[in-house]
Amino acid sequence: MTDYHGPEYVRAQAKTAADARLKEAARHLANQPAKVSEIEFSFGPTRYRAWRTGAPEVVTVIEKSTSFIWAMSAPGMPDQLCPNFKPRAPALEQSVIVDR
């Protein structure tokens, strides 16, 4: 049975969201000339900024209004999350777990 309120579930949902944002950013960047290294795009109601840097290429996605890093790609794989990237899980940041 899946615990839909547990921290593992919330972290899995955060990873899914980060992956979706990164894939959207990579799609937009792929449609730009190689010299374009920064774009802005919308994902739902939120505006994001994405950068591609380095060789091998790394894509970083930040929320424009907060400058929070939402996703970072693996080097050379702009549409794949970096294995060491820990996505933000806002539901866990301010939660208090109470044992009853």
PEWODA-V75046 format. One record per pair of residues at least 24 apart in sequence whose C-alpha atoms are under 6 Angstrom apart, sorted by the first residue. I is the first residue (numbers start at 1). GAP is how many residues later the second one is. D is the distance in whole Angstrom. If there is no record, write none. Layout:
BEGIN
I:GAP:D / I:GAP:D
END
This chain:
BEGIN
11:78:6 / 14:73:6 / 14:75:5 / 15:72:6 / 18:52:6 / 18:53:5 / 22:49:6 / 22:57:6 / 23:56:5 / 26:52:6 / 26:53:5
END
